[in-house]
Amino acid sequence: MLAEVRTPCGAAVARWRGDLADPPGHCQVEWTIGEDHAAVRPASGAGPEICCEGQLFVLRG
């Protein structure tokens, strides 16, 4: 299941890892990024920003 995420820093779509029984709608979420799935490099633009670039989910700061 995918969730649309909207923040003051930007919007993106991410895989929902919460309880599938939770009703759809507005909710507070937290991000968990495992080291085996993170790539850290110099920012290519100004931040902070949350966006999708192709198949990548980008947290820029």
PDB file of N, CA, C, O and CB in Angstrom:
ATOM      1  N   MET A   1       0.851  -1.164   0.000  1.00  0.00           N
ATOM      2  CA  MET A   1       0.000   0.000   0.000  1.00  0.00           C
ATOM      3  C   MET A   1       0.901   1.232   0.000  1.00  0.00           C
ATOM      4  O   MET A   1       1.928   1.256   0.678  1.00  0.00           O
ATOM      5  CB  MET A   1      -0.971  -0.005   1.222  1.00  0.00           C
ATOM      6  N   LEU A   2       0.519   2.243  -0.754  1.00  0.00           N
ATOM      7  CA  LEU A   2       1.272   3.490  -0.825  1.00  0.00           C
ATOM      8  C   LEU A   2       0.548   4.594  -0.077  1.00  0.00           C
ATOM      9  O   LEU A   2      -0.681   4.614  -0.007  1.00  0.00           O
ATOM     10  CB  LEU A   2       1.504   3.899  -2.281  1.00  0.00           C
ATOM     11  N   ALA A   3       1.322   5.508   0.476  1.00  0.00           N
ATOM     12  CA  ALA A   3       0.763   6.647   1.201  1.00  0.00           C
ATOM     13  C   ALA A   3       1.303   7.927   0.574  1.00  0.00           C
ATOM     14  O   ALA A   3       2.498   8.037   0.298  1.00  0.00           O
ATOM     15  CB  ALA A   3       1.110   6.576   2.728  1.00  0.00           C
ATOM     16  N   GLU A   4       0.422   8.885   0.355  1.00  0.00           N
ATOM     17  CA  GLU A   4       0.845  10.196  -0.115  1.00  0.00           C
ATOM     18  C   GLU A   4       1.223  11.022   1.102  1.00  0.00           C
ATOM     19  O   GLU A   4       0.438  11.149   2.043  1.00  0.00           O
ATOM     20  CB  GLU A   4      -0.274  10.897  -0.955  1.00  0.00           C
ATOM     21  N   VAL A   5       2.422  11.580   1.082  1.00  0.00           N
ATOM     22  CA  VAL A   5       2.941  12.348   2.207  1.00  0.00           C
ATOM     23  C   VAL A   5       3.052  13.802   1.776  1.00  0.00           C
ATOM     24  O   VAL A   5       3.666  14.107   0.754  1.00  0.00           O
ATOM     25  CB  VAL A   5       4.321  11.796   2.689  1.00  0.00           C
ATOM     26  N   ARG A   6       2.456  14.701   2.557  1.00  0.00           N
ATOM     27  CA  ARG A   6       2.542  16.135   2.271  1.00  0.00           C
ATOM     28  C   ARG A   6       3.086  16.836   3.495  1.00  0.00           C
ATOM     29  O   ARG A   6       2.555  16.688   4.596  1.00  0.00           O
ATOM     30  CB  ARG A   6       1.158  16.723   1.864  1.00  0.00           C
ATOM     31  N   THR A   7       4.158  17.607   3.296  1.00  0.00           N
ATOM     32  CA  THR A   7       4.789  18.342   4.385  1.00  0.00           C
ATOM     33  C   THR A   7       5.087  19.762   3.907  1.00  0.00           C
ATOM     34  O   THR A   7       5.011  20.033   2.709  1.00  0.00           O
ATOM     35  CB  THR A   7       6.091  17.627   4.867  1.00  0.00           C
ATOM     36  N   PRO A   8       5.423  20.667   4.818  1.00  0.00           N
ATOM     37  CA  PRO A   8       5.835  22.009   4.402  1.00  0.00           C
ATOM     38  C   PRO A   8       7.098  21.984   3.530  1.00  0.00           C
ATOM     39  O   PRO A   8       7.375  22.946   2.814  1.00  0.00           O
ATOM     40  CB  PRO A   8       6.074  22.883   5.631  1.00  0.00           C
ATOM     41  N   CYS A   9       7.867  20.881   3.592  1.00  0.00           N
ATOM     42  CA  CYS A   9       9.102  20.762   2.808  1.00  0.00           C
ATOM     43  C   CYS A   9       8.888  20.114   1.450  1.00  0.00           C
ATOM     44  O   CYS A   9       9.808  20.081   0.632  1.00  0.00           O
ATOM     45  CB  CYS A   9      10.121  19.968   3.579  1.00  0.00           C
ATOM     46  N   GLY A  10       7.702  19.602   1.198  1.00  0.00           N
ATOM     47  CA  GLY A  10       7.427  18.953  -0.078  1.00  0.00           C
ATOM     48  C   GLY A  10       6.503  17.761   0.087  1.00  0.00           C
ATOM     49  O   GLY A  10       6.054  17.450   1.190  1.00  0.00           O
ATOM     50  N   ALA A  11       6.228  17.105  -1.018  1.00  0.00           N
ATOM     51  CA  ALA A  11       5.325  15.949  -1.040  1.00  0.00           C
ATOM     52  C   ALA A  11       5.996  14.777  -1.731  1.00  0.00           C
ATOM     53  O   ALA A  11       6.884  14.959  -2.564  1.00  0.00           O
ATOM     54  CB  ALA A  11       3.998  16.299  -1.749  1.00  0.00           C
ATOM     55  N   ALA A  12       5.564  13.566  -1.376  1.00  0.00           N
ATOM     56  CA  ALA A  12       6.111  12.360  -1.982  1.00  0.00           C
ATOM     57  C   ALA A  12       5.133  11.217  -1.753  1.00  0.00           C
ATOM     58  O   ALA A  12       4.143  11.364  -1.037  1.00  0.00           O
ATOM     59  CB  ALA A  12       7.514  12.021  -1.398  1.00  0.00           C
ATOM     60  N   VAL A  13       5.421  10.092  -2.362  1.00  0.00           N
ATOM     61  CA  VAL A  13       4.654   8.866  -2.152  1.00  0.00           C
ATOM     62  C   VAL A  13       5.619   7.825  -1.601  1.00  0.00           C
ATOM     63  O   VAL A  13       6.712   7.640  -2.138  1.00  0.00           O
ATOM     64  CB  VAL A  13       3.963   8.367  -3.487  1.00  0.00           C
ATOM     65  N   ALA A  14       5.219   7.150  -0.534  1.00  0.00           N
ATOM     66  CA  ALA A  14       6.077   6.160   0.109  1.00  0.00           C
ATOM     67  C   ALA A  14       5.267   4.925   0.480  1.00  0.00           C
ATOM     68  O   ALA A  14       4.044   4.990   0.604  1.00  0.00           O
ATOM     69  CB  ALA A  14       6.754   6.755   1.358  1.00  0.00           C
ATOM     70  N   ARG A  15       5.953   3.801   0.657  1.00  0.00           N
ATOM     71  CA  ARG A  15       5.285   2.563   1.057  1.00  0.00           C
ATOM     72  C   ARG A  15       4.801   2.698   2.492  1.00  0.00           C
ATOM     73  O   ARG A  15       5.569   3.091   3.369  1.00  0.00           O
ATOM     74  CB  ARG A  15       6.234   1.343   0.911  1.00  0.00           C
ATOM     75  N   TRP A  16       3.536   2.376   2.741  1.00  0.00           N
ATOM     76  CA  TRP A  16       2.951   2.409   4.086  1.00  0.00           C
ATOM     77  C   TRP A  16       3.387   1.176   4.830  1.00  0.00           C
ATOM     78  O   TRP A  16       3.176   0.058   4.359  1.00  0.00           O
ATOM     79  CB  TRP A  16       1.402   2.499   4.036  1.00  0.00           C
ATOM     80  N   ARG A  17       4.004   1.363   6.006  1.00  0.00           N
ATOM     81  CA  ARG A  17       4.466   0.246   6.833  1.00  0.00           C
ATOM     82  C   ARG A  17       3.668   0.143   8.124  1.00  0.00           C
ATOM     83  O   ARG A  17       3.996  -0.671   8.987  1.00  0.00           O
ATOM     84  CB  ARG A  17       5.949   0.399   7.153  1.00  0.00           C
ATOM     85  N   GLY A  18       2.624   0.957   8.269  1.00  0.00           N
ATOM     86  CA  GLY A  18       1.798   0.929   9.466  1.00  0.00           C
ATOM     87  C   GLY A  18       0.746  -0.160   9.395  1.00  0.00           C
ATOM     88  O   GLY A  18       0.743  -0.979   8.476  1.00  0.00           O
ATOM     89  N   ASP A  19      -0.137  -0.163  10.362  1.00  0.00           N
ATOM     90  CA  ASP A  19      -1.226  -1.134  10.434  1.00  0.00           C
ATOM     91  C   ASP A  19      -2.178  -0.901   9.270  1.00  0.00           C
ATOM     92  O   ASP A  19      -2.677   0.210   9.092  1.00  0.00           O
ATOM     93  CB  ASP A  19      -1.980  -1.033  11.791  1.00  0.00           C
ATOM     94  N   LEU A  20      -2.433  -1.931   8.478  1.00  0.00           N
ATOM     95  CA  LEU A  20      -3.330  -1.811   7.328  1.00  0.00           C
ATOM     96  C   LEU A  20      -4.773  -1.558   7.743  1.00  0.00           C
ATOM     97  O   LEU A  20      -5.594  -1.153   6.919  1.00  0.00           O
ATOM     98  CB  LEU A  20      -3.258  -3.065   6.481  1.00  0.00           C
ATOM     99  N   ALA A  21      -5.091  -1.793   9.020  1.00  0.00           N
ATOM    100  CA  ALA A  21      -6.449  -1.545   9.507  1.00  0.00           C
ATOM    101  C   ALA A  21      -6.670  -0.070   9.840  1.00  0.00           C
ATOM    102  O   ALA A  21      -7.808   0.348  10.050  1.00  0.00           O
ATOM    103  CB  ALA A  21      -6.730  -2.402  10.738  1.00  0.00           C
ATOM    104  N   ASP A  22      -5.582   0.736   9.893  1.00  0.00           N
ATOM    105  CA  ASP A  22      -5.740   2.163  10.172  1.00  0.00           C
ATOM    106  C   ASP A  22      -6.577   2.801   9.067  1.00  0.00           C
ATOM    107  O   ASP A  22      -6.365   2.518   7.888  1.00  0.00           O
ATOM    108  CB  ASP A  22      -4.355   2.866  10.292  1.00  0.00           C
ATOM    109  N   PRO A  23      -7.526   3.661   9.440  1.00  0.00           N
ATOM    110  CA  PRO A  23      -8.354   4.299   8.418  1.00  0.00           C
ATOM    111  C   PRO A  23      -7.533   5.286   7.594  1.00  0.00           C
ATOM    112  O   PRO A  23      -6.589   5.887   8.106  1.00  0.00           O
ATOM    113  CB  PRO A  23      -9.551   5.015   9.063  1.00  0.00           C
ATOM    114  N   PRO A  24      -7.891   5.455   6.312  1.00  0.00           N
ATOM    115  CA  PRO A  24      -7.181   6.443   5.505  1.00  0.00           C
ATOM    116  C   PRO A  24      -7.481   7.860   5.987  1.00  0.00           C
ATOM    117  O   PRO A  24      -8.515   8.102   6.610  1.00  0.00           O
ATOM    118  CB  PRO A  24      -7.559   6.296   4.028  1.00  0.00           C
ATOM    119  N   GLY A  25      -6.594   8.778   5.703  1.00  0.00           N
ATOM    120  CA  GLY A  25      -6.799  10.169   6.097  1.00  0.00           C
ATOM    121  C   GLY A  25      -5.546  10.769   6.678  1.00  0.00           C
ATOM    122  O   GLY A  25      -4.462  10.194   6.583  1.00  0.00           O
ATOM    123  N   HIS A  26      -5.699  11.919   7.276  1.00  0.00           N
ATOM    124  CA  HIS A  26      -4.593  12.668   7.845  1.00  0.00           C
ATOM    125  C   HIS A  26      -4.074  11.980   9.098  1.00  0.00           C
ATOM    126  O   HIS A  26      -4.855  11.574   9.957  1.00  0.00           O
ATOM    127  CB  HIS A  26      -5.019  14.100   8.161  1.00  0.00           C
ATOM    128  N   CYS A  27      -2.748  11.849   9.202  1.00  0.00           N
ATOM    129  CA  CYS A  27      -2.157  11.297  10.416  1.00  0.00           C
ATOM    130  C   CYS A  27      -0.716  11.780  10.523  1.00  0.00           C
ATOM    131  O   CYS A  27      -0.121  12.214   9.538  1.00  0.00           O
ATOM    132  CB  CYS A  27      -2.224   9.741  10.417  1.00  0.00           C
ATOM    133  N   GLN A  28      -0.172  11.700  11.715  1.00  0.00           N
ATOM    134  CA  GLN A  28       1.228  12.018  11.962  1.00  0.00           C
ATOM    135  C   GLN A  28       2.041  10.752  11.709  1.00  0.00           C
ATOM    136  O   GLN A  28       1.639   9.664  12.121  1.00  0.00           O
ATOM    137  CB  GLN A  28       1.449  12.559  13.422  1.00  0.00           C
ATOM    138  N   VAL A  29       3.171  10.888  11.040  1.00  0.00           N
ATOM    139  CA  VAL A  29       4.013   9.727  10.755  1.00  0.00           C
ATOM    140  C   VAL A  29       5.450  10.019  11.166  1.00  0.00           C
ATOM    141  O   VAL A  29       5.819  11.167  11.416  1.00  0.00           O
ATOM    142  CB  VAL A  29       3.943   9.351   9.255  1.00  0.00           C
ATOM    143  N   GLU A  30       6.243   8.977  11.232  1.00  0.00           N
ATOM    144  CA  GLU A  30       7.675   9.136  11.457  1.00  0.00           C
ATOM    145  C   GLU A  30       8.393   8.328  10.387  1.00  0.00           C
ATOM    146  O   GLU A  30       7.853   7.355   9.861  1.00  0.00           O
ATOM    147  CB  GLU A  30       8.094   8.676  12.904  1.00  0.00           C
ATOM    148  N   TRP A  31       9.605   8.736  10.072  1.00  0.00           N
ATOM    149  CA  TRP A  31      10.397   8.081   9.044  1.00  0.00           C
ATOM    150  C   TRP A  31      11.390   7.149   9.707  1.00  0.00           C
ATOM    151  O   TRP A  31      11.998   7.498  10.719  1.00  0.00           O
ATOM    152  CB  TRP A  31      11.121   9.115   8.153  1.00  0.00           C
ATOM    153  N   THR A  32      11.555   5.969   9.145  1.00  0.00           N
ATOM    154  CA  THR A  32      12.586   5.040   9.562  1.00  0.00           C
ATOM    155  C   THR A  32      13.395   4.697   8.326  1.00  0.00           C
ATOM    156  O   THR A  32      12.856   4.197   7.338  1.00  0.00           O
ATOM    157  CB  THR A  32      11.980   3.757  10.235  1.00  0.00           C
ATOM    158  N   ILE A  33      14.702   4.968   8.383  1.00  0.00           N
ATOM    159  CA  ILE A  33      15.571   4.707   7.245  1.00  0.00           C
ATOM    160  C   ILE A  33      16.646   3.736   7.692  1.00  0.00           C
ATOM    161  O   ILE A  33      17.493   4.075   8.519  1.00  0.00           O
ATOM    162  CB  ILE A  33      16.196   6.022   6.683  1.00  0.00           C
ATOM    163  N   GLY A  34      16.612   2.536   7.150  1.00  0.00           N
ATOM    164  CA  GLY A  34      17.620   1.543   7.489  1.00  0.00           C
ATOM    165  C   GLY A  34      18.932   1.844   6.782  1.00  0.00           C
ATOM    166  O   GLY A  34      18.932   2.319   5.646  1.00  0.00           O
ATOM    167  N   GLU A  35      20.047   1.573   7.443  1.00  0.00           N
ATOM    168  CA  GLU A  35      21.352   1.859   6.857  1.00  0.00           C
ATOM    169  C   GLU A  35      21.566   1.129   5.541  1.00  0.00           C
ATOM    170  O   GLU A  35      22.256   1.636   4.657  1.00  0.00           O
ATOM    171  CB  GLU A  35      22.445   1.488   7.826  1.00  0.00           C
ATOM    172  N   ASP A  36      20.983  -0.053   5.404  1.00  0.00           N
ATOM    173  CA  ASP A  36      21.172  -0.812   4.170  1.00  0.00           C
ATOM    174  C   ASP A  36      20.357  -0.253   3.004  1.00  0.00           C
ATOM    175  O   ASP A  36      20.508  -0.717   1.874  1.00  0.00           O
ATOM    176  CB  ASP A  36      20.801  -2.259   4.398  1.00  0.00           C
ATOM    177  N   HIS A  37      19.497   0.736   3.259  1.00  0.00           N
ATOM    178  CA  HIS A  37      18.695   1.343   2.193  1.00  0.00           C
ATOM    179  C   HIS A  37      18.976   2.830   2.022  1.00  0.00           C
ATOM    180  O   HIS A  37      18.324   3.482   1.206  1.00  0.00           O
ATOM    181  CB  HIS A  37      17.223   1.138   2.475  1.00  0.00           C
ATOM    182  N   ALA A  38      19.909   3.372   2.753  1.00  0.00           N
ATOM    183  CA  ALA A  38      20.198   4.801   2.686  1.00  0.00           C
ATOM    184  C   ALA A  38      21.451   5.057   1.854  1.00  0.00           C
ATOM    185  O   ALA A  38      22.430   4.314   1.928  1.00  0.00           O
ATOM    186  CB  ALA A  38      20.368   5.382   4.098  1.00  0.00           C
ATOM    187  N   ALA A  39      21.396   6.111   1.071  1.00  0.00           N
ATOM    188  CA  ALA A  39      22.564   6.580   0.332  1.00  0.00           C
ATOM    189  C   ALA A  39      22.756   8.045   0.703  1.00  0.00           C
ATOM    190  O   ALA A  39      21.868   8.869   0.479  1.00  0.00           O
ATOM    191  CB  ALA A  39      22.391   6.390  -1.233  1.00  0.00           C
ATOM    192  N   VAL A  40      23.898   8.364   1.261  1.00  0.00           N
ATOM    193  CA  VAL A  40      24.166   9.733   1.697  1.00  0.00           C
ATOM    194  C   VAL A  40      25.198  10.328   0.748  1.00  0.00           C
ATOM    195  O   VAL A  40      26.238   9.725   0.483  1.00  0.00           O
ATOM    196  CB  VAL A  40      24.668   9.778   3.187  1.00  0.00           C
ATOM    197  N   ARG A  41      24.896  11.513   0.245  1.00  0.00           N
ATOM    198  CA  ARG A  41      25.811  12.205  -0.669  1.00  0.00           C
ATOM    199  C   ARG A  41      25.564  13.700  -0.558  1.00  0.00           C
ATOM    200  O   ARG A  41      24.554  14.110   0.013  1.00  0.00           O
ATOM    201  CB  ARG A  41      25.624  11.716  -2.145  1.00  0.00           C
ATOM    202  N   PRO A  42      26.455  14.524  -1.087  1.00  0.00           N
ATOM    203  CA  PRO A  42      26.206  15.968  -1.060  1.00  0.00           C
ATOM    204  C   PRO A  42      24.893  16.308  -1.765  1.00  0.00           C
ATOM    205  O   PRO A  42      24.553  15.710  -2.786  1.00  0.00           O
ATOM    206  CB  PRO A  42      27.373  16.729  -1.719  1.00  0.00           C
ATOM    207  N   ALA A  43      24.170  17.261  -1.216  1.00  0.00           N
ATOM    208  CA  ALA A  43      22.872  17.644  -1.781  1.00  0.00           C
ATOM    209  C   ALA A  43      23.048  18.269  -3.162  1.00  0.00           C
ATOM    210  O   ALA A  43      23.963  19.061  -3.386  1.00  0.00           O
ATOM    211  CB  ALA A  43      22.143  18.625  -0.843  1.00  0.00           C
ATOM    212  N   SER A  44      22.160  17.904  -4.081  1.00  0.00           N
ATOM    213  CA  SER A  44      22.208  18.453  -5.438  1.00  0.00           C
ATOM    214  C   SER A  44      21.411  19.743  -5.561  1.00  0.00           C
ATOM    215  O   SER A  44      21.410  20.369  -6.621  1.00  0.00           O
ATOM    216  CB  SER A  44      21.685  17.433  -6.433  1.00  0.00           C
ATOM    217  N   GLY A  45      20.735  20.147  -4.494  1.00  0.00           N
ATOM    218  CA  GLY A  45      19.943  21.369  -4.504  1.00  0.00           C
ATOM    219  C   GLY A  45      19.770  21.892  -3.093  1.00  0.00           C
ATOM    220  O   GLY A  45      20.285  21.323  -2.131  1.00  0.00           O
ATOM    221  N   ALA A  46      19.037  22.982  -2.992  1.00  0.00           N
ATOM    222  CA  ALA A  46      18.777  23.583  -1.681  1.00  0.00           C
ATOM    223  C   ALA A  46      17.780  22.746  -0.900  1.00  0.00           C
ATOM    224  O   ALA A  46      16.914  22.098  -1.487  1.00  0.00           O
ATOM    225  CB  ALA A  46      18.256  25.021  -1.834  1.00  0.00           C
ATOM    226  N   GLY A  47      17.899  22.758   0.404  1.00  0.00           N
ATOM    227  CA  GLY A  47      16.977  22.026   1.259  1.00  0.00           C
ATOM    228  C   GLY A  47      16.428  22.952   2.319  1.00  0.00           C
ATOM    229  O   GLY A  47      16.812  24.121   2.341  1.00  0.00           O
ATOM    230  N   PRO A  48      15.564  22.506   3.188  1.00  0.00           N
ATOM    231  CA  PRO A  48      15.088  21.123   3.248  1.00  0.00           C
ATOM    232  C   PRO A  48      14.057  20.842   2.163  1.00  0.00           C
ATOM    233  O   PRO A  48      13.367  21.744   1.689  1.00  0.00           O
ATOM    234  CB  PRO A  48      14.491  20.828   4.622  1.00  0.00           C
ATOM    235  N   GLU A  49      13.967  19.578   1.784  1.00  0.00           N
ATOM    236  CA  GLU A  49      13.013  19.172   0.752  1.00  0.00           C
ATOM    237  C   GLU A  49      12.725  17.692   0.895  1.00  0.00           C
ATOM    238  O   GLU A  49      13.598  16.906   1.261  1.00  0.00           O
ATOM    239  CB  GLU A  49      13.551  19.490  -0.667  1.00  0.00           C
ATOM    240  N   ILE A  50      11.490  17.325   0.601  1.00  0.00           N
ATOM    241  CA  ILE A  50      11.061  15.935   0.492  1.00  0.00           C
ATOM    242  C   ILE A  50      10.469  15.796  -0.895  1.00  0.00           C
ATOM    243  O   ILE A  50       9.604  16.583  -1.280  1.00  0.00           O
ATOM    244  CB  ILE A  50      10.023  15.529   1.625  1.00  0.00           C
ATOM    245  N   CYS A  51      10.924  14.798  -1.660  1.00  0.00           N
ATOM    246  CA  CYS A  51      10.395  14.629  -3.015  1.00  0.00           C
ATOM    247  C   CYS A  51      10.708  13.229  -3.519  1.00  0.00           C
ATOM    248  O   CYS A  51      11.422  12.463  -2.872  1.00  0.00           O
ATOM    249  CB  CYS A  51      10.980  15.694  -3.974  1.00  0.00           C
ATOM    250  N   CYS A  52      10.168  12.914  -4.674  1.00  0.00           N
ATOM    251  CA  CYS A  52      10.502  11.692  -5.389  1.00  0.00           C
ATOM    252  C   CYS A  52      11.276  12.083  -6.639  1.00  0.00           C
ATOM    253  O   CYS A  52      10.868  12.984  -7.372  1.00  0.00           O
ATOM    254  CB  CYS A  52       9.220  10.866  -5.746  1.00  0.00           C
ATOM    255  N   GLU A  53      12.383  11.411  -6.880  1.00  0.00           N
ATOM    256  CA  GLU A  53      13.167  11.595  -8.094  1.00  0.00           C
ATOM    257  C   GLU A  53      13.251  10.239  -8.767  1.00  0.00           C
ATOM    258  O   GLU A  53      14.067   9.397  -8.392  1.00  0.00           O
ATOM    259  CB  GLU A  53      14.598  12.186  -7.790  1.00  0.00           C
ATOM    260  N   GLY A  54      12.402  10.035  -9.763  1.00  0.00           N
ATOM    261  CA  GLY A  54      12.313   8.707 -10.373  1.00  0.00           C
ATOM    262  C   GLY A  54      11.790   7.722  -9.359  1.00  0.00           C
ATOM    263  O   GLY A  54      10.720   7.932  -8.786  1.00  0.00           O
ATOM    264  N   GLN A  55      12.523   6.651  -9.125  1.00  0.00           N
ATOM    265  CA  GLN A  55      12.136   5.636  -8.142  1.00  0.00           C
ATOM    266  C   GLN A  55      12.710   5.915  -6.749  1.00  0.00           C
ATOM    267  O   GLN A  55      12.518   5.121  -5.828  1.00  0.00           O
ATOM    268  CB  GLN A  55      12.588   4.265  -8.614  1.00  0.00           C
ATOM    269  N   LEU A  56      13.415   7.042  -6.595  1.00  0.00           N
ATOM    270  CA  LEU A  56      14.037   7.367  -5.314  1.00  0.00           C
ATOM    271  C   LEU A  56      13.179   8.310  -4.487  1.00  0.00           C
ATOM    272  O   LEU A  56      12.596   9.256  -5.018  1.00  0.00           O
ATOM    273  CB  LEU A  56      15.403   7.981  -5.538  1.00  0.00           C
ATOM    274  N   PHE A  57      13.103   8.055  -3.203  1.00  0.00           N
ATOM    275  CA  PHE A  57      12.454   8.927  -2.236  1.00  0.00           C
ATOM    276  C   PHE A  57      13.573   9.744  -1.613  1.00  0.00           C
ATOM    277  O   PHE A  57      14.489   9.175  -1.020  1.00  0.00           O
ATOM    278  CB  PHE A  57      11.624   8.114  -1.145  1.00  0.00           C
ATOM    279  N   VAL A  58      13.522  11.059  -1.732  1.00  0.00           N
ATOM    280  CA  VAL A  58      14.637  11.923  -1.340  1.00  0.00           C
ATOM    281  C   VAL A  58      14.259  12.783  -0.140  1.00  0.00           C
ATOM    282  O   VAL A  58      13.241  13.474  -0.153  1.00  0.00           O
ATOM    283  CB  VAL A  58      15.067  12.815  -2.515  1.00  0.00           C
ATOM    284  N   LEU A  59      15.090  12.730   0.892  1.00  0.00           N
ATOM    285  CA  LEU A  59      15.019  13.635   2.036  1.00  0.00           C
ATOM    286  C   LEU A  59      16.262  14.513   1.942  1.00  0.00           C
ATOM    287  O   LEU A  59      17.378  14.031   2.137  1.00  0.00           O
ATOM    288  CB  LEU A  59      14.943  12.849   3.428  1.00  0.00           C
ATOM    289  N   ARG A  60      16.080  15.782   1.650  1.00  0.00           N
ATOM    290  CA  ARG A  60      17.218  16.685   1.440  1.00  0.00           C
ATOM    291  C   ARG A  60      17.250  17.726   2.540  1.00  0.00           C
ATOM    292  O   ARG A  60      16.235  18.353   2.843  1.00  0.00           O
ATOM    293  CB  ARG A  60      17.141  17.368   0.054  1.00  0.00           C
ATOM    294  N   GLY A  61      18.414  17.910   3.135  1.00  0.00           N
ATOM    295  CA  GLY A  61      18.503  18.904   4.202  1.00  0.00           C
ATOM    296  C   GLY A  61      19.877  19.479   4.353  1.00  0.00           C
ATOM    297  O   GLY A  61      20.099  20.330   5.215  1.00  0.00           O
TER     298      GLY A  61
END
